[in-house]
Amino acid sequence: MKKQLLFIYNIKAGSVRTKKRLNKILRLLENEGFQVKDTPLDKVTEIKPFISECDAILIAGGDGSINVVVDHLLREEIENPPPLAVLPGGTANDIYHQIYKGCKIKDILAVIKKGNITRLDIGQANNRYFVNIAAAGMFSDVAYLTPRTFKRLLGTPAYYIHALIKVMTYRPFKLTIKTDGEYLEEEVLVFLVLNGSQAAGLFIIAPDAALNDGKLHLLALKKSMNISQVVKLLYRVLRGITPDQPGVIYLTAENMTMQFPESHVLVIDGEKGPLPPVEIKLLPARLPFYTP
């Protein structure tokens, strides 16, 4: 029997940006034996009637597209949604790389056919949900502020160029963090709450983290005196953090409350998130994903 597939695509994503590319993927899905119902990402609010009929939800897009679908499923409290799978179509594709390690489209479809499922943790920031990361401060808003044309032309390096420009003028801000066992108040440049290990496109920032480890990993960079110190600190962090690195706050928790200036936007999976104060909590093993 053919598997029923709900295919949600971001028409602005690289993998389906043209009608020709979209039709090519749809033909491939049908040739691989799937019965397909397709819908664009901007119609995600209309998918509820199809959920109970499908065996899988396949998302073609980047981290922001995945976030839109996951956020909708959880906000609408859709019971027992089918497992999700991802085709990369964004700039960084951090979620895709963590789950599929660079698998090609046919490999991902083979994973769906095989039926291996892993339930992944999901983060919640106030009334919003995220799969991989919630962050604020220097660089955190680069994903959605970098012009789309710039991203299409350069790919991930577009983020780095935009980020380097911000280094020159950025100022630290006051961050307050409360967890079950700790209270911290510090001047920082940026903080990241990671559900997974990777951010900024292929950088393994938290090597000990995983999307199903039952923990949130907080990383914050303390303020530095000059640009040179900031660049050196970022270089160390992008090579993978360790708890004892100077200039770095690192802790793990299942729940935390954060206060910071409203002028610093919280960004979740590359999309604009809620205003502070923000309560962030982990929803362990919340959603099923097809995994290798």
C-alpha positions in Angstrom: 0.0 0.0 0.0 1.3 3.5 -0.9 2.3 5.7 2.0 0.2 8.9 2.2 2.5 11.9 2.2 1.6 15.5 3.1 4.3 17.6 1.3 4.6 21.1 2.7 7.0 23.3 0.7 8.3 26.9 1.0 8.1 28.3 -2.5 10.9 30.7 -1.5 13.3 27.9 -0.5 16.1 26.9 -2.9 15.0 23.3 -3.5 11.5 24.3 -4.8 12.0 28.0 -5.8 10.8 27.5 -9.3 7.7 25.6 -10.6 10.1 23.3 -12.5 12.0 22.3 -9.4 8.7 21.8 -7.5 7.3 19.5 -10.2 10.5 17.6 -10.4 10.3 16.8 -6.7 6.6 15.9 -6.9 7.3 13.5 -9.8 10.1 11.9 -7.8 7.8 11.4 -4.8 5.2 9.7 -7.0 7.8 7.6 -8.7 9.0 6.4 -5.3 5.6 5.1 -4.6 4.1 7.9 -2.4 0.6 9.2 -2.7 1.1 13.0 -2.3 -1.0 15.8 -1.1 1.0 19.0 -1.5 0.5 22.5 -0.1 2.6 25.7 0.2 3.9 26.8 3.6 1.7 29.8 3.6 -1.3 27.5 3.7 -0.1 25.6 6.7 -3.1 26.7 8.7 -5.3 24.6 6.4 -3.6 21.2 6.8 -5.6 19.9 9.8 -8.2 18.0 7.8 -5.4 16.0 6.0 -3.3 15.2 9.1 -5.3 12.1 10.1 -5.1 10.7 6.6 -1.3 10.8 6.1 1.6 8.7 7.2 4.2 11.4 7.0 4.7 15.1 6.7 7.6 16.1 4.5 8.8 19.7 4.7 10.9 21.3 2.0 12.5 24.4 3.3 15.0 25.7 5.9 15.0 25.9 9.7 12.3 28.7 9.6 10.0 26.5 7.5 10.3 23.6 9.9 9.6 26.0 12.7 6.4 27.2 11.1 5.1 23.7 10.7 6.1 22.5 14.2 4.8 25.6 15.8 1.4 25.2 14.0 1.1 21.5 15.0 1.7 22.2 18.7 -0.3 25.5 18.9 -3.3 23.7 17.4 -2.8 20.8 19.8 -3.1 18.3 16.9 -3.1 14.9 18.5 -0.8 12.2 17.3 0.6 14.0 14.3 2.4 11.7 11.8 6.2 11.7 11.8 8.0 14.6 10.1 10.8 14.5 7.6 12.8 17.3 6.0 14.2 18.2 2.6 16.8 21.0 2.9 15.9 24.2 1.2 17.2 27.0 3.4 20.5 28.7 3.9 21.9 27.1 7.0 19.7 24.0 7.3 20.9 23.3 10.8 18.0 21.0 11.7 18.3 19.0 8.5 22.1 18.4 9.0 21.6 17.2 12.6 18.9 14.7 11.7 20.1 13.5 8.2 23.8 14.2 8.2 23.8 15.3 4.5 21.5 12.6 3.1 20.2 13.1 -0.4 16.5 13.3 -1.3 16.3 9.6 -2.3 18.0 8.6 1.0 15.5 10.6 3.0 12.6 9.0 1.1 14.1 5.6 1.8 14.2 6.5 5.5 10.4 7.3 5.4 9.7 3.9 3.6 11.8 2.0 6.2 9.8 3.7 9.0 12.5 4.3 11.6 11.1 7.0 14.0 12.8 9.0 16.7 10.9 11.3 19.0 12.7 14.6 19.3 12.6 17.2 22.1 11.0 20.5 21.3 11.7 23.8 23.1 8.9 26.3 24.1 9.6 30.0 24.5 6.4 31.5 26.1 3.7 30.6 23.5 6.1 29.8 20.7 7.9 26.5 19.8 11.3 25.8 18.4 13.2 22.7 17.3 16.9 23.8 17.5 17.6 27.3 18.9 16.3 30.4 20.7 18.8 33.3 20.8 19.2 37.0 21.3 22.0 39.5 20.9 24.9 39.9 18.5 24.4 37.8 15.3 21.1 36.2 16.6 19.0 38.2 14.1 21.3 37.7 11.2 19.2 34.8 9.7 16.1 36.9 9.1 17.7 40.3 8.6 20.2 39.2 5.9 18.5 40.1 2.5 17.1 37.0 0.7 18.8 37.9 -2.5 22.1 38.0 -0.7 21.5 34.6 0.8 20.6 33.1 -2.6 23.7 34.4 -4.2 26.2 33.5 -1.4 24.5 30.9 0.7 25.7 30.5 4.3 28.6 33.0 3.8 26.0 35.7 3.5 25.3 35.3 7.2 29.0 35.6 8.2 29.5 38.8 6.2 26.4 40.3 7.7 27.6 39.2 11.2 31.1 40.7 10.8 29.5 44.1 10.0 27.6 43.9 13.3 30.8 43.1 15.3 32.1 46.6 14.7 29.3 48.5 16.5 27.6 46.0 18.9 27.2 46.8 22.6 26.6 44.3 25.4 23.3 44.0 27.3 22.1 42.8 30.7 20.9 39.3 30.9 19.2 37.7 33.9 18.8 33.9 34.0 16.8 31.9 36.5 16.8 28.1 36.5 15.8 25.6 39.2 19.2 25.7 40.7 20.9 28.9 39.5 20.4 32.7 39.3 22.8 34.6 37.0 23.0 38.3 36.1 25.6 39.2 33.6 26.5 41.7 30.8 26.6 39.6 27.6 27.0 40.0 23.9 24.7 37.2 22.9 23.0 34.1 24.4 21.8 30.9 22.7 19.5 28.3 24.1 20.2 25.2 22.1 18.0 22.1 21.9 20.5 20.6 19.4 24.2 20.9 18.8 24.5 23.0 15.7 23.9 26.6 14.7 25.1 29.2 12.1 25.3 26.6 9.4 27.5 23.6 10.1 29.1 24.9 13.3 28.9 22.3 16.1 28.6 24.8 19.0 27.5 22.4 21.7 29.1 19.0 20.9 27.5 17.3 23.9 24.0 18.4 22.9 21.4 16.4 20.8 17.9 16.9 19.7 16.7 14.1 22.0 19.0 14.4 25.0 16.3 15.8 27.3 18.2 19.0 28.1 18.4 22.6 26.9 22.0 24.0 26.6 22.5 27.7 27.4 25.5 29.4 26.0 26.2 33.1 26.6 29.3 35.2 25.7 30.3 37.7 28.3 31.1 41.2 27.2 34.7 41.8 26.0 36.8 45.0 26.0 37.6 45.2 22.3 36.8 43.7 18.9 39.9 41.5 18.9 38.8 39.8 22.1 35.3 39.3 20.7 36.6 37.7 17.5 39.0 35.4 19.4 36.2 34.3 21.8 33.8 33.6 18.9 36.5 31.6 17.2 36.8 29.4 20.3 33.1 29.0 20.6 32.5 28.1 17.0 35.0 25.3 17.4 32.7 23.8 20.1 32.1 25.0 23.6 33.4 23.5 26.8 32.0 24.5 30.3 35.4 25.9 31.4 36.1 28.3 28.5 36.9 31.8 29.7 34.4 34.4 28.7 31.6 31.8 28.3 28.6 31.0 30.5 27.4 27.4 29.9 24.8 25.5 31.7 22.1 22.9 31.1 18.5 22.9 32.3 15.0 21.8 31.4 13.5 25.1 32.3 14.8 28.7 32.5 13.4 32.2 32.8 15.3 35.0 31.0 15.0 38.8 31.2 16.8 41.1 28.8 16.0 44.5 27.1 13.0 44.4 24.6 15.3 46.1 22.1 17.0 42.7 21.6 14.7 40.4 19.6 14.5 36.8 20.6 15.0 34.7 17.5 13.7 31.1 17.3 14.9 28.8 14.5 15.7 31.9 12.5 12.3 33.5 13.0 11.3 36.5 15.2 10.1 35.2 18.6 8.3 36.6 21.7 9.3 39.6 23.7 10.9 39.3 27.2 10.6 38.2 29.8 10.8 34.7 28.3 10.1 31.4 30.0 11.9 28.6 28.0 11.1 25.0 28.8 11.8 21.7 27.2 9.1 19.4 26.0 10.9 16.0 26.0 10.2 13.5 23.1 7.4 15.8 21.9 7.3 15.1 18.2 8.2 12.1 16.0 10.6 12.4 13.1 11.7 9.9 10.5 15.4 9.3 11.2 18.2 7.2 9.6 
